[in-house]
Amino acid sequence: MNCNDSCVDAEEWDTAGYWYFFDPFHLAFTGLLIVALQTVMCLAVVGCRLRRFKEVAGGITFCAVAGTTFAFSQHYYLRQILLTSFVCLWAIRLAAYLCYRQTVLEEEQRDMLVQLQATTVIGKEDDQPPSFSAQRKWARLLVFWTFQAFWAFIVSIPLVLSNSPVMDHLHVAGMPADQPLYVTDLDIMGIVMWAVGFLIEFCADCQKFRFRRKPSNEDKFCDDGLWTWSRHPNYFGELLQWWGIFVMYSQLISERRRWMWLGLCSPLAVSGAILFLSGMPPQEQSAHLRYGHDEDYQDYKYSTSPLVPMPPELYVKFPRFVQMCCLFELPLYDFLAKKPKTDSQPAKPARRLEMPY
């Protein structure tokens, strides 16, 4: 659809003057793009046996969505440039880190996999017919790529809507007309939140990776750097980044644009995944299985904030109710309170849903 030179009233969502694919907000186009990318990358991983490519698939998807929607937005404001840049930086850093970690630790992970095969879950599959085992592998592969496509679409909604052709960023309360580089106080707040979250996640990942690389720390839990103040500082940084993106995006929501609260699904999905699904629960269970017998770890767990970084001396002063409701010390993570497995019943390792975390 080609355009006239007339000004578009974004409050009425008049699409005159703009061309677009399928819908004026490019949501359908984004969904098709993500499905196509996931299909191609799945075939590359399976057909060409590019296992490391799986680590960067999520990052490639987010970068492709950000770059494509920005290129087709047909108007360019500072908020769009910042949101697109933030998503690309987050995706590139995470993909690079996961790929590098996988490459460096490949031998160690192979040894751990052999031990797991000899003891628990995978060892049970040896009793099954080969066809049954192959079916399970294909099913898990299908679930992973399907879920990753759905995940990428939900999380990228604020960016896609912000870059949609009919979204006029000048229609923001308090923004002077004809000043596309103007930023508001909420923009500054979102920028600070994202930048702080990015630095926290980057430093936490580097500190833990460096800690794990030392042979003397093989049987020790990480309590170095930011991990002294939080059991999961990397996840705190992740949440801060996506909530910062939403704070910047939220200025596009108005009385006539209530449906744009759909963008809230992005930070809520990230928060739900980290707090209840593939983030902290399996990490807490894995740490309990490995270090639960260690009194130093028990002291560390009960005196260290699970998510929000703060000095342990301050954290232990909060009542249990405050820790649960405000600092996310959920009963879901309290594996130490459960009865440990006996030697005749070896503990089953946590099986996590594969996601970008």
Secondary structure, 3 states (H helix, E strand, C coil): CCCCCCCCCHHHCCCCCCCCCCCCCCHHHHHHHHHHHHHHHHHHHHHCCCCCHHHHHHHHHHHHHHHHHHHCCCCCCHHHHHHHHHHHHHHHHHHHHHHHHHHHCHHHHHHHHHHHHHHCHHHHHCCCCHHHHHHHHHHHHHHHHHHHHHHHHHHCHHHHHHCCCCCCCCCCCCCCCCCCCCCCHHHHHHHHHHHHHHHHHHHHHHHHHHHHHCHHHCCCCCCCHHHHCECCHHHHHHHHHHHHHHHHHHHHCCHHHHHHHHHHHHHHHHHHHHHHCCCHHHHHHHHHHHHCCCHHHHHHHHHCECCCCCCHHHHCCCCHHHHHHCCCCCHHHCHHHCCCCCCCCCCCCCCCCCCCC
